[in-house]
Amino acid sequence: MNQQPAKSDKLPRPFLGVNFAACRVYGRLYKNHLGTAYEGHCPRCGKFVQVPIGGHGTSARFFIFDCGP
């Protein structure tokens, strides 16, 4: 008998794509558990980024963030 692995019922976690300009790397900001903001760190320098979620936001999914000094 050929058994299929059980499919996960997990939904993909919402994220924003970010180009960390000063470090020249791409990363993702994931929605926090309260659903009030997207949060994350630059993968190279570790600078924290928080983008609030509001009623008058944008539908854009990719952004540029200057994580420089």
N, C-alpha and C positions, 0 to 999 in steps of 0.2 A: 504494500500500500504506500502511495506517495502522499505524504502529509505536507500541506502548505503551512509556512510559518504564520502565526497569528498576526493579523494586521493591527497596528497600533491605532488607537482612537485619538491620539494626541493631535491637536491642531498646530500648525506652524506658529511659532512665536513672532508677533509683529515686530518689525525693525525698520530703521532708517539707515540708508547707506551714507557713509561720510568719507569724504576725501580730506584727510588731515594734511593740509597744505604744507606747513612748515616741515613736517617729518616725511612728506612725500609717500604716505601709505594710505591704504583703504581700510576702513573698519566699519563696524555696525554698532548702532545704539539700539538697545532693546527696551520695549515698554516695561516700566516698573510694575510691581505687583499691585499698586493702587490704581494703575491706569491713568495717572496724572501727568506723566512725562516719559520721554525716551531718555535713557541714561547709558553712559559707557565711558570708556577711557581710550585715549590714543594708544594703539598697540606698541608704539615705539617709545614715547616719552612719558606715557601714563597720565597725561593731563585729563582731568575729569570734565565731561560734557553733559549738560542736562538741557533738554529741549522740552518746554512745557507743551501740553496738549490743551488747546482751547477751542471754543466754539467758532472762532473766526480764523481758523488755521488755514493751511494750504494742503493741496492734494499731492504736492511734490514728495518724492520718496528718497531723493539723493541730494546731498548738500555738501558744501565746502566749508570747513572749519579751520581757522588759523590757530594752531596750537603753539605757535612760537612764543618767545619770551615777552 
